[in-house]
């Protein structure tokens, strides 16, 4: 029972043999490594297997082992249709009473899988390969140079070696580290000969109170010994388990019964539980006595969504005597928690082929499932961000056309349209701009928006007052209409300042304050305080007396698209605020209880940053000899191109247009312009490529990028040297005119 339960699914090939080498047990890994199925070998002599290049040598080796009853390690070459692999074989004699040979345990390891043939022809290359494949495995791995010095070790070896370091600058000898290990006289690395193929050797040793199997693999390239790779597997638990099993059944029981995270079990042919280890009680929440002997009583706690599938699979496995391997959920009887488990059981047959019972093991995989859920959530967030960026780009292009037309209509219509019509135009423009601000919030959430890159010293009090004024229709007009009242209490000293973009900071505080306003059902108050936590941090606390949140709602409060407002809200407010705070290397902490209101703590970096200076003299536009600034607009969106050209012409600039980057560069080369506005995302030739060609031709020309993607452009990007500014869509034509005016000479 112990052998089949513990080793059936082991990564190493394992078989158990009688003293005369008849095979009693043969696990799946042994089948994969040697290409022999259990039914082909169980009950037969291992000698008949005839593995390796020389069957006679195989037979002689095993006959010698059987006669002397001694441990033996060697390796053979196994070939199949596709490839050749090296297999290390270790036979260990099991001693019974009076040291009598009671049989053997054989271990098979596929060395080709451990270290491939395409080994780098330098010690550094060897180290690099080992670092890639072996750095985070649980086994201790060392790369040892030909001088027996440790050249590299993985994380597990690093952790094990703590406290064993030599004097600073002194390298540690691998053999000294192993102590009395018999590796040196047996390992081929110490008797290397170019004309003899170095064998793999394996020994066992005890280091720092732990038992290890040490596998030494010399690495040779072009008849030169590069060093060796040593794998040390901690066999302490296995060795101790073997020793205990030889003397006491109680020792075996302690290994199983003290297991954590799993339990072993046995079912009869009807599915009744015959025995189980104690950890089952922790998973199911009941005592073992309640489940033992009960015909599938344990299945009563399977999650309703899984019970039909699991019941069907269990029936099939029991009726057809095949392996059962499924993941499902258990509802704990005591805590009502949902526990994810993986159960695997398989039939045990008697000599006549009849099923005796089904043995298996069940693992608690709840943590694994939680990690999988986090990964899926992360991927979903990434997809939402990418989708948001694409949608925002299209909206910004459309808004650029709408807002531009409205501004032109207002300019032209101011002469003959009635005030009411002009007011309607203005309202339409303001509504379009509000859409643009919402798009910016979407891009902020998607990590693709850095606003307009203007960072200045900002008074937190000024932003709070600004937000209170902006939200007045919500907390004053709408509430009073319903007979409700919201009062503000603000205590933020003027010296509490942060460095950042005023629009982003306004969005952050606006979203939190709006949530507080909407949480107050009747009469309530919102308290806003601020202070310096340290020289580098400020804390602003926004507390309300609203209805508060349940623990589940609180847990999900910063998730995007999560809303408690039904169809009224979209669930972006707090997630956008949290994204802005994280962008500033700050944080948001929320505490709340139902009926007791909500407290939001915003921590942001404080400090003072030099504000953006006025344009330097050398940044002024060099005007053409005619005295009129010549402007080239390169834009593949017809509406944006025509509106921008029409507006600039009305401002007195001489404007020409191009619908592609290639056309625009050709026009510039034929007759250079003073200023170029070029769209960033165009087919065949991007705005970056246009800017580079123009600057190469005329370095004093001013080039501005037009983009609807938001600020995905890193300001430190090397390509930024080819542009003088970035204009984000949708743009305000008046602001665009002011930008040109700043660059223009008198």
N, C-alpha and C positions, 0 to 999 in steps of 0.2 A: 504493500500500500504506500509506504513512504517513498520507495524508489519511483514508482509509476506516477505518483502525485507530484513529487518534487522535480523529476528530471524528464518527464515526457516531452515538455516543451522547452527544454534547455537549449541555448544557442549552440553549445558544444554537442558533438556526437557522443553518446554514452551507451554502453551496453554492459550487461552483467553476465558473468561466465561461471560455469562450474569449474572445479579444479582441473578437469581434463579439457577445458576451453569450449564446452558446449554452451551455445548462446541461450540465455534465459529471457533477456529483455533487450530490446533494440529501439531507441527513440527515433523520432522523425528527423532530427538533425543528422544522425548517423546515416540514415537513408539518403539524405541529400548530399552528404559529403562523399560517401563511398559508392553511391548509385545502386544500393541494394535494399529492397523493401523488406520489412520485418518477416513477412510470410516466406521469403526466400531463404532466410538465415536462421530464424528462431528454431531451436531444437537441433540445429546442426553445429558442426565444429567450426570455430572461427578459422582454423587452419585451411578448411576447404575453400575459403573465400578467395585465396590466391591473389591478393592485392599487390601491386607494384611491378617494377620492371623485371624482377627476378622472382618467380614463384617459389623456386627452391630456397632462396634466401629467406623468403617470408615463412616457409614451413619450418626451416631450421631454427629461425629466431623464436617462433611460437612454441616449438617442441622443447627448446631449451628453457623457456619461461615456465612451461607446465611442469617440467621435471624438477626444476630447482625451486619453484614457488617463490621467485623473487620479482621485485618491481623492475620494470624495463621501459625505457623510452627510446623511440627511434622514429624515423620518417620514411615515407614511401611516396612514389609518384603515381597518381591516379589519372588515367586518360579516358576521355570519352570522345564523342564525335566532334565536339566543338573546341575543347581546349584541354590543357594539361594543368594539373594543380598539385601543389605539394601538401601532403597531409602529415601532420605530426601525431604520433600515436603514443599514448602512455598507458601502461598496464600496471595496476596496483593490486598487490595480493592482500586479501582479507584473511586475517588470522582468527581462528576459532579457539576452542579450548585447547590448552597446552600448546599453543602456537601452531596448531595444525592448519594447513592450507584449507580454507573454507570456500575459495573461489577467487574471482578477479573482478575488478571494475576497470573497464577500458574507456579512455577518453580520446576522441578524434577531433583534431582542429584543422580547419582548412587554412593553411598559412598563406595561400595565394590571395585570400580575401583580406588578410591582415595587412599585407604589404605587397603591392603590385610589382610587376617586373620592371616597369618603366621608371626605375629609380634614378633620381638626379645624380649626375656625375661629380658632385661636390658635396662636402659636409653641409654647407649652407643650404644647398638645394634639398638635401635630405631633411634638414631641420625645417625648412619651409613646408615641405610636404607633410611632415609629421604634425606641424602646427595646425595645418588645415584640417587634417583628418582625425587627429587624436587629442587635440588640446582639451576638449570638454568631455571626454569619456571617463567613466568611473575608474577604470584600471590605471595604475601608475605606469607612465611611459617615459623612458629615458633614451636620449641619443648620446652615445658614448664614443669619443674619438679614439683613434688607435693607441693613444697614450693612456687610455683608461680614465680620462677625465670626463665628467658629465658636461656635455656641450649644450644640452637643452632638456627640459622636463616639462610635462604638461601640468595643468592646474591641480589635478589630484596629487601628483608627485610634489608640487610646490607646497601644498597644504600639509602633506605627510612629513616633509622635510623641515618644517618650522622647528627651530630649536636645534637643528643639526648643522647650521651654517658654520663654516670655518672662519678663520681670521679674514678681515676685509681684503678683497683682492685675491684670496687664495681659492683655487678651484677644488671642488670636492671629488675625491676618487670614488668611483662606483663600487669597486671591490671593498674599499674601506667602509663604505656605507652598508654593504651587505654583511660585513662582519665575517663570521665563520662559514659562510655559504661555500659549498664545494664547486662553485662555478669555474674558478680560475683553472684548475687542472684539467677540466673537461671541455671547456668552451674553445671552439676552433679559432676564435679571435686571437688567442694567445699562442697558437701554433699554426699560424696562417702560412700556406704555401701556394704560390700562384698556379702550380700545376695540379693542384688538388681542389676539387670543388668543396668549399667549406660547408659543413652540415649545420643545420639548426640544432641547438641543444637546449634542454630543459632540465631545471633542477628545482628543488623545493628548499626554502630557507625560512628562518624566523627572524624578523626585524622589528625591534621595538615592541615585542610581545605579540606580534601578529604573524600568522603563517601566510606565506606567499608562494605561488608557483611562478618561477622566473623563466621566461622564454627569451633566449638570446638569438638574434637573427643577424649574422654578419652581412654587411653590405659591401659588395665588390663591384668595381667598374674598371674595365680594361686592365684586368689582373692587378688592380690596386685596391687594398683594403681601405675603404673610406671610414669605417667605424662599424658600429652595431646599434641596433634598436632593441631595447629590452622592455618587454611587457611584464608587468608584475600584477598578478591578480590576487586580491585578498581572498584567501580560502579559509580564513579563520573560522567563520561560521560553519562552513561545510565540514571542515576537519573536526571541529568540536562536536558537530552533530554526529559524524561517523563514530567518534570515540564513545559518545553517550549511547548511541544505538547498539553498540557492541555489548554494553553492560546492563542497560536498563531500559525497559519499555516506558518507564515513567519519564525518562529524559526525552524520549521522542515526543511524548504527549506535551511536555512543556514547550517544545519548539513550536508545535502547532497551536496549542491553546493560548500561548502568549503572543501570537501573531497579531499585528495591528494593520488594519486596512484590508483584511481579507479573512475568510473563514473557509475551511474545507468541509465537505459534506458527502454523504452517501444516501442514495435513494434506492428503494426496491423497484421491481419491475412495474409497479403500479404508480410510482411517483411519490410514495410516502417517505418521509424523512426518517432515516434510520439512525444517523449520527451527524453531529456538526460541532465545530469548534466554537468556543465562547464568543468570538467577535460577532457572531450572527445576532446575538442579543443586542449589541450596540446599533446594528443596522436596522433591525426590525422593531426594536423597542419592547420586546416581550421576552419571557424566559424560555430557555430551550425546551423545558418540559411541555410548554404549550404547543410546540411545533413537532416534537418527536412522535412518530407513530401516526400522525395525522395524515390522512390521504390528501396530500396537496393543500393542507391548511395554510401553509406559508404563502400560497398564491393569492390568498384573500387580501393581502396588502399591496399587491401590484397596482400601479396607477391605472385608473379607468381607461386612459387612452392607450395603454400598452397591454392590458389583460387579454384581449382577444387574440392578438398576434402571438403573445408568449404562450398562451394555453395551446394554441394550434401547433407551435413549434415543439413544445414539450411532448405533446401527444405523438407527434411524428417521430421524435427521437426515441421515445419509449417503445413504440410499436415496431419500429424498424431497426432498433439497436444501433443507432448511429449517434455521432457526437452532436451535442447541443452547444451552441456558442452564440449568445445574444446579449445585447445591452438593453436595459429597461429601467423603469423608475419604481422605487418602493416608497410607500407612505409610512413613515415611522409611527408606531402605535402611540408612543408617549408624547413626542414633540410635534407630531403632525408634519415634520419637515419632509421634503422630497429628497430622497437619496438615490443617486444614479449608481447602478451596479452593472458589472459584467459577469455573467455566469457561464462556466464551461464545465460540462460533465460528459463522460464517455462510458461505454459499457465495459464491464469486466466479465470475461467468459471463463467457464470451467474447461476441463480437459476435453469434454465432449462437444464443446462449442455452444453450450447453453449459457444464457446470460445469468450471472449470479446477482449482480447489482450494478448501479451506476455511481462511479466516483467522480468528484469534481471539486472545483474551487470557485468562490465568488469574491470579486474585488470591488471595493468601494471606489468608484471613479468620478465622484462628485466634483472634486477639484479639477480634474481633467476636463470635464464638461463645462465648468465655469470658464476655464481658460479658452476653450473653443468658442464659447459664446462671446467672450471679449474680442477674440480675433475677428469673428464674423461682424460684430458691431463696429470694429475699427474699419473693416473693409467697406461696410455700408456707409459709414461717415465719409470715407474717401470718395465713394461713388457719388454721394449727395453733393460733396464739394465740387467735383468735376462737372456734374450736371448744372449746378448753380452758376459756375463760371461761364459755361456755354450759353445758358439762357440769358444771363446778365449782359453778355456781349451783344446778343441780338437786340435786347431791349434798349441798350444804350445807343446803338446805331439808329433805331427807330426814333428814340427820343431826340436825338440830335437833329433829325429832320423836322420833327414836330415843333420843338422849341425854337429852332431857327426860323421857321415859317411864321410862328406867332410873333416873334420879335420884329421880323421884317414887316409884318402886317400892322403891328402897332406903330412902327416908325412912319410907314406910308399913310396909315389911316388917321394919324393924329391931326392931319390937315382938314379932313372932311367927314370923319365918322363921329357920331354923337357920343357923349361921355359914357352912356350906358354900354354901348358896343365896345368902347375901349376898355371899360372895366371888365367886361366879359372876356375879352382877349387876355387881359392881365390875369384874371382868375384861372383861365385855361393854362397860361404859362406857369403860374405858381403851382397848379396841380401837377403839371408835367415835371416840374422841378422836384416836387415831393416824391413822385414815382422814382426819379433819379436817386433821391436820398434813400428810399427803401431798397433800391438795387444795391447801393453801396453797403447797406447793412447786410444784405445777402452775401456780398463779396467778402465782407469782414468775417462773417461766419465761415466762409469757405477758405479763409486764410489767403485770399488772393487780392485783398484790398488794403492798401496803406494810405488811403485818403489822398490828400494832395501833397504829402511829404513836408508840410510846413510844421515844424516843431518849435514851440515857443514856451516861455514861462507862463503858466496858466494859473489864475487864482481859482481854487476850488469853490470858494464862495460865489464868485462871479458866474461860474458854470451852474451851480445850484440855483441861483436866482433866475438865470436864463431858463432853466428847465421848468421851474415853477411857473414862470410866465407863459412858456410854451404850452404847458399842460393845464392852464387855467380853464379852458372849456370842459375838461374832464372833471376836475376836482371842485369847480365852482358852479359853472352853468348847469352841467348835467346833473350834479348832485342836488343842487337847490331845486331843480325842476321836480325831483322825486322827493323833496322834503328832507334831504339828508345834508350832512355838513362834514367837511374835512378841514382840519386845522393843521397848519405847519408850524413847527418850532425848529428854528435854525440856529445852531451855535457852532459856526466854523470861523476861526480867526483868519484874518486877511493874510497872515504870513504862511498859512497852509497852502502851498503851491506844488504843482507837479509840472514836469516838462513833457509836452506831447502835442498832439494835434487837437485843436479845440472842437472840431466836428466829431471826431471819434469819442472824445471824453464826454461831449454832450450826449451822444448816443448811449454811452454806457450808463450815465446817471439817469437819463430819460427813461430807459427801459425798466430800470429798477423802481423808480418813483411811480411810473404808470402801473406797475404790478401792485404796489402798495395802495394806490388810489382805488384800484378795482377790487382789492381785498376788503375794503371797508364798506359794509352793507348799510350802515345807518349813520351814526355820529361817531367820528373817530379822529385820531390825530396821527401825524407823521413827524417823527423827530429825526433831525439830521445833525450829527455832530462830527467834528473833525479835529484831529490833533496830530502832532509829530510823534511817531513811535520811536524814531531814532534819527540820526543825522541823515540817513539815506532813505527812510520810509515814512509815509504818512498813512493814517487810517481814517477812513470816512465810514461812519456807521449810520445806516438808514433803518429806523425801526418804525413799525406801524402797529396799530391796535386792531388790525383786521381779524379775519376769521382763522388765520393760521393754516398750517398744512399738516396732513397726516404723515407719519414716517415714510410711507410708500411714495406719496406725492413729493415730499422733500427729497427723497433719494433720486427721483427722476426730474427734479425741477430744472436742471441745466441741460437736459437732453433736448436736442433740436427736434422740432415738430411735436413736442409733448405739450398738451394744453388741457386745462381743466375747464375751459370756457366753451366747450362744444364747438359749434361752427363759427362762433364769434372770433376766437383767437386762432393764430397759426402756430403758436408755440416756439417763436424764434427769439423773444425778448431777452430772457436770461441767458440763453446760449450765446447770443451775440455779445452781451455784456461780458460774459465769462471769457469769450474769445479775445475781446479787446484787452481785458485785464491781463491775460496770459501773454499777449503780444508785448505788453509793456513790462513783462517779467514781474507782474504783480499777482494777486490772487483774490478770490471772492469766497467767503465762507458764509453759509446760510444756516440759521437755527430757527426752529418754529415748532409750535404746538397748537393743536386745534383749540380755538377759542382764546388763545393767548397772544395772537399776533405773530409777526415775523421780524427777525433781526438779520440784516445783511451787512457784513463787514467787508469793505473794499480796501485792500492794501495796495498802494502804488508807490513806485520809487519817487522820491523827492529830489530836489537839486536844481541847479540853475545851469542853463545851457545858452550859449551865445545865440541871440536871435539872428535870423538870416539877414545879412547886410544888403544894402542897396546894390544895384548892379554896378560892377566896375566899369571904368571908362572904356577899357578895351573890349567890353561886351556889346558896346553900341553898334548898331547896324551901319555899315558903310554904304551910304546912299549912292545910287547911280549918278552918273554925270548929269543926267537930265533933271535931277532934283526930285524925281518921283520914285518912290520905293516900288520895285517890281517884285510881285509875289507870284509864286507857282504853287498851285494846289493839286496834290496827287492823291486821289481818293477813288476807290472802286465802287463806292455807294453813290449813285447819281444824285439822290436828294441832298446828301450831306455836301457833295462837291458843288452843286449849283448854289445852294444857300450860302455857303462860305464865300464863294466867288462873288455873288451878288452883294453881300454885305460889305466885303472889303472894297469893292468898286465904289459903293456909296460913301465909303470913308476916305476916298481919294487915292486909293492904291491902284496901280496898274496890275491887273490880275489875268493870268492864263491858267488853264486847267489841263490835267492829264488823268486818264482813267486807269492807268497801270504804272507800276514802277519803271518798267522798261521805256514806256512812252515819255514819262517824266524826265528820266535821265537823259534821253536823247534830246529833248527840248532844252534842257539845261546846258548840255554840251554845245549846242548850236548857238545859244544866246543866254549866258549866265544870268541868274536872278539874284536879288538881294536877300529874299526870304523864301523858304520852302516849307510848306505844310505837307507832310506825307503820312498817309495811313500806315499803321504798323503791320497789320495782317493782310497781305495781298498775295495772290497767286504768282508763281514764277520768281518774283523779286520782292523781298520783304522791305519794310521801312528802314530796317537796319542797313541793308545792302544799298538802298538808295542814299542814305545819309553818308555812308562811307565813300561812295563814288563822288558825291557832290563836294564833300569836304576835301577830297583829294584834288579835285579840279579847282575849287575856290575856297580856301580855308576860312576867309572872312565872311562867307555866306552864313546866314542863320537858318538852322534846320530844326523844326519842331515836329515831334511825333504825335499823331492822332491815334488814340486807341480806345476801344470800348471794353477791353478786358479788365479794366481796373489796374491797380498798381502791382501787377505781377513782376514788373521790371525792378531788378535789384539796382540800387543807385551806385553800387560799387562795381557793377558790370563793366568790363573793359570796353564794351561797345558804346557806353555812355559818352565817351570822349568825342563821338561823332555827332552828337545832338546837343542843342542848346536848351531844350526844355521838352516837357511832355504835357500834352493837352488831353485831358480825359473826357470822353463822351459820357453823357450829353454835356456840351459846353454852353456857357452863356456868351453870346456874341459881344456884349458890352465888355465883359471881362477879357475876352480875346482881343478886343480893340485896345484895352488898357495895356495888355501884355505887349502888343506891338509898339505902343506909344513909349513904354519903358525902354525898349531897345532902339528907338529912333533918336537920331540926333536932331538938334534944332533945325 
